[in-house]
Amino acid sequence: MKRKIIIAIVILLLLLFYPFWFVHDAKTRINHFSQRISVGTPIEIVELLSHEFDLNIIKITGKGPGSTTFVVWDGWAFARWTCHVSFENNKVVSKNVSFID
């Protein structure tokens, strides 16, 4: 009986700890990604870095010629860290890290 209680407590602790760890890991990877890019970085390097950090990427084409935005994100629906990277002529012009709750 004691063994079952101990196993139940361990499983409960793991279920409570995992979401916090997952969000912290997403935050860490997005911040490291953001720190590795700067204004003037080519679009190809940004794509390679997003794959290197195993992040999800959404490519949005802008209204003007050569205008593109990447939304690089990790997490899940209610706890998502994102990095919005804007490009002009395939070079980074701005970046912004945010948390969507």
C-alpha positions as CSV (number, residue, x, y, z in Angstrom):
1,M,0.0,0.0,0.0
2,K,2.8,2.4,0.8
3,R,4.5,1.7,-2.5
4,K,1.3,2.7,-4.4
5,I,1.0,5.9,-2.5
6,I,4.7,6.8,-3.2
7,I,4.2,6.0,-6.9
8,A,1.1,8.1,-7.0
9,I,2.8,11.1,-5.3
10,V,5.8,10.8,-7.7
11,I,3.4,10.7,-10.7
12,L,1.5,13.7,-9.4
13,L,4.7,15.7,-8.8
14,L,5.9,14.9,-12.4
15,L,2.6,16.0,-13.8
16,L,2.8,19.3,-11.9
17,F,6.5,19.9,-12.7
18,Y,6.4,19.1,-16.5
19,P,4.3,22.2,-17.6
20,F,6.6,24.6,-15.7
21,W,9.7,22.9,-17.2
22,F,8.2,23.0,-20.7
23,V,7.4,26.7,-20.6
24,H,10.9,27.5,-19.1
25,D,12.6,25.5,-21.8
26,A,10.6,27.3,-24.5
27,K,11.5,30.7,-23.0
28,T,15.2,29.7,-22.8
29,R,15.3,28.6,-26.5
30,I,13.4,31.6,-27.8
31,N,15.7,34.0,-25.8
32,H,18.9,32.2,-27.1
33,F,17.5,32.4,-30.6
34,S,16.8,36.1,-30.3
35,Q,20.3,36.8,-28.9
36,R,21.9,35.0,-31.8
37,I,20.3,37.2,-34.5
38,S,20.9,40.9,-35.0
39,V,19.8,43.7,-37.4
40,G,21.3,42.8,-40.8
41,T,21.3,39.1,-40.3
42,P,20.3,37.3,-43.6
43,I,17.0,35.4,-43.7
44,E,18.7,32.1,-44.4
45,I,20.7,32.3,-41.2
46,V,17.5,33.0,-39.2
47,E,15.8,29.9,-40.7
48,L,18.9,27.8,-39.9
49,L,18.9,29.0,-36.3
50,S,15.2,28.3,-35.9
51,H,15.8,24.7,-37.0
52,E,19.0,24.5,-34.8
53,F,16.9,25.4,-31.7
54,D,14.0,23.2,-32.9
55,L,11.5,26.0,-32.9
56,N,8.4,26.3,-35.0
57,I,8.3,29.0,-37.7
58,I,5.5,30.8,-39.5
59,K,6.5,32.8,-42.6
60,I,4.3,35.8,-43.4
61,T,4.8,37.7,-46.6
62,G,4.3,41.5,-46.2
63,K,2.5,44.0,-48.5
64,G,5.6,45.6,-49.9
65,P,8.2,43.9,-52.1
66,G,10.9,42.2,-50.1
67,S,8.9,42.5,-46.8
68,T,8.6,39.4,-44.8
69,T,7.9,38.5,-41.1
70,F,8.8,35.3,-39.3
71,V,6.9,34.3,-36.2
72,V,9.2,31.8,-34.4
73,W,7.6,30.2,-31.5
74,D,7.6,27.4,-28.9
75,G,5.2,26.3,-26.2
76,W,1.6,25.4,-26.4
77,A,-1.7,27.2,-26.8
78,F,-1.9,28.8,-23.4
79,A,1.8,29.4,-22.8
80,R,3.6,30.3,-25.9
81,W,6.9,32.3,-26.3
82,T,7.3,34.0,-29.6
83,C,9.9,36.0,-31.5
84,H,8.7,38.2,-34.3
85,V,11.4,38.9,-36.8
86,S,10.8,41.5,-39.6
87,F,12.8,41.5,-42.8
88,E,13.4,44.0,-45.6
89,N,15.3,42.8,-48.7
90,N,16.1,39.5,-46.9
91,K,17.9,41.2,-43.9
92,V,16.6,41.5,-40.3
93,V,15.3,45.0,-39.5
94,S,13.7,44.3,-36.2
95,K,12.9,41.5,-33.6
96,N,10.6,41.3,-30.7
97,V,10.3,38.6,-28.0
98,S,6.9,38.2,-26.3
99,F,4.9,35.7,-24.2
100,I,1.3,34.8,-25.2
101,D,-0.8,33.7,-22.3
